[in-house]
Amino acid sequence: MYAVIRTGGKQYRVAPGDVVKIESVPSENQTVEFSDVLAVSGEPGAVVKPSTAKVTAEVVSEGRGDKVLVFHFKRKKQYKKLQGHRQNFTEVRIKAIEADGVTYTAAN
């Protein structure tokens, strides 16, 4: 059982129990709900677009990613520039996927 969700301009394939690093999102009481569900697979080999679906997740941690170095260089012009960037992220654990009235949870 898995679902494809869209958040922060990216798409993620998630299943109950997965831990995913996503773009930083505000969360109230350490719970995040994703309502933009693109596809759901209930049984193997079948992927459908649900009419109503949501994915519930809990926030595990928040932080900043590794530094990405951006290097600009123009040859023969004595021009070099080094710029760094660290993107904020939120790490979430998928608790449940609810699609068309059927709820799938992690088997703990």
N, C-alpha and C positions, 0 to 999 in steps of 0.2 A: 504494500500500500504506500503510495507516495502522491505528492501534489507538486505542482509548479506554481510558485508565487512570484509576484513582482513587487519589489521594494527598492527604493533608492536608485531607480533607473536601471536595475539589473534584474535578471530572472534567476531563481534558485529552485532546484529540485530537492524537496525535503520529505522526510518520512518521520513518523513519530519516534522520538528518542534521539534524533540527529542534533548535533551542535554545529551551528552555522555562524560565521562572522558576516555581518551585514553592515550597511552604512548606518551611522549613528541615528537612532530614533528616540524620541522622548517616550518614557514609559511611566505609567502610574502604577504604583504598588508592585513593581517588578514583573508586570505582565504586559505582553504585547499581543495585539490581535491583528492579523493580516486578512483583509477582506478582498483584496485583489488576487483571486485565485484563477489561474489561467486554464489549468487542466488537472484532472484527478484520475488516478488509476486504482480502482477498487480490487480487481482481480488481475492476475498476470495476463498480459497481452491486450488489455482493453484500456484505452485512454479516452476520456470523455470530457466535455466542457460542462461543468455543473451549472444549474440555474441559480442555486444558492449555495455558497460554500464559504467557510472561514477556517483559518489556521490559528491556533492559540499557542503561544510560546512564553517561556519565562526567561528573564534576563539573567545570564550567568555572570557576565562581567562587561565592563566598558574599558576602553583604552585607546591607544594610538598605534597605528601600524608601523612597520619598518620604514626607515627613511628612504625615499626614492630620490636619487640624484639626477638632476637635469643639467646637462653640460652643453653649453653653447660655445662654438668655436668657429672662427673665420680664419682661414689660412692666409698667410702673407699680410695680414692686417694687424697683428699683435693684439688680437681680441680674444679673450677667454672669459667665461662667466660660469660659475658653479652655483646652483640653486638647489636647496633641499626642500622636501615636502613630506609631512607625516599626516596621513588621513585618519580621522577619528572612526572608530568602529564600535559596534555593540555585538557581543557574543550572546546568542540565544539558544535555548534548548527547546525543541519542538515538543509540545505536550500532547496536542490532539488535533486531528483534522476532521472537520465536520462538513459533509457534503450531502445535500439533498436529504437531510434528516438522519443520515447514518454517521455515527461517530467512530473514528479509529483512534485508539490510544496506544502508547508504548507498552509493551509487555515487560513489566519490571518484576 
